[in-house]
Amino acid sequence: MSIPKPNPEGLLLAIAEMSKTSAASLIPNQCVYIGDMHTDMKAALAADIFAIGVIAPMDRPAKAEAAKVLYESGATLVLDHP
């Protein structure tokens, strides 16, 4: 991978590699990506992958703001689990 997130190159490469060992080809819009950064959500969105945000432990004191950033960056769902 030559360009870091939010460029979707790494996610698309991972899907292509997993497809090589899978019985069926994987399609980005049938995949899920879980991340805790806004760049994770933007990369998933750019790759047409379902994005799930997770509030990182360091972000828990400002959990409402962290969730807002993840949603605004493309997360379809945001989880907070201690």
Buried (B, 14 or more C-beta within 10 A) or exposed (E): EEEEBBBBBBBBEBBEEEEEEEEEEBEBEEBEBBBBBBBBBBBBBBBBBBBBBBBBEEBEEEEEEBBEBBBEBBBBEBEBEE
